[in-house]
Amino acid sequence: MPPSSWFLTLIWVWCLPLMLVEAEEQQEEVCSAKCGAVTISNPFWFTDLETGRSCGSPGSPDFQLTCLNNSYPLLPSSVRVTLGFAILNISYGERSLHVIDLGKLQLLHDPPKPKIFNSCLPVWNTSTKLGRPFKISPINLELILYNCTEKAAARARREKELVRAKTMRCVNTSNTFVRAGVPYDPTGSYSGYALEDCAPIVLPVLPSGETNASHYERLIQSGFLLKWEPPPPEQSPLTELVPSHGD
């Protein structure tokens, strides 16, 4: 073998371990893991509770998820002592999440029953529980739950568009009513659907043909879509130290 070939071979043997280490480091940086059937990737991240290893570099706390029993990822609520959102699917290209509001799922008599449903926690409007990067997709319709006084309930029973929530738990089923098919209101006021002496709780649902209030259990269990804005790019320390031209 010519001397030049020996030299190239030695360089290759010497460089190969370094190349493998570099490739391994790059692979770890692009960490992609699954929780149940959902792939977790940037900008989302979570820590494996068994190994203590973080999937992806810990980024914005707004995008930190929890993997519940390796069954589905959970997006936490921004309101303390309230249930968050079970993620059924993530579309990274469209920056959308298909989620179920667990706070509303606890109202149903026969949901999947993990321990989190053992007690009745406060129920909030879904939009109130979202972190800063997340918004309700305007493609959704809205389901409104009304918790009425006795007098208001008597009036509500005469409303044809309202259905009494006979199968809900954690509420007074005699005075709780459901309205479905309400168009999405970006202001979140839904003032045109207010009922006197009835406290409303607003929940987005996926449009599915004729959205009937009597199907409220199926609508809640089917979930809805969220959109997210990507986190701002992180600045390196060197970038932060460079003075601007105006200084």
Sequence and secondary structure as in RCSB ss.txt:
>XXXX:A:sequence
MPPSSWFLTLIWVWCLPLMLVEAEEQQEEVCSAKCGAVTISNPFWFTDLETGRSCGSPGSPDFQLTCLNNSYPLL
PSSVRVTLGFAILNISYGERSLHVIDLGKLQLLHDPPKPKIFNSCLPVWNTSTKLGRPFKISPINLELILYNCTE
KAAARARREKELVRAKTMRCVNTSNTFVRAGVPYDPTGSYSGYALEDCAPIVLPVLPSGETNASHYERLIQSGFL
LKWEPPPPEQSPLTELVPSHGD
>XXXX:A:secstr
  HHHHHHHHHHHHHHHHHHHHHHHHHHHT  EEETTEEE TT BEE TTT  EES    GGGB EEETTTEEEE
  SSTTS  EEEEEEETTTTEEEEEEHHHHTTBSSS   GGGSS      GGGG  TTEEE TT EEEEEEEE H
HHHHHHTT TT EE TTBSSS TTSEEEEEEEE  TTS  GGG  TTEEEEEEEE   SS  GGGHHHHHHH EE
EEE        HHHHHS  TT 
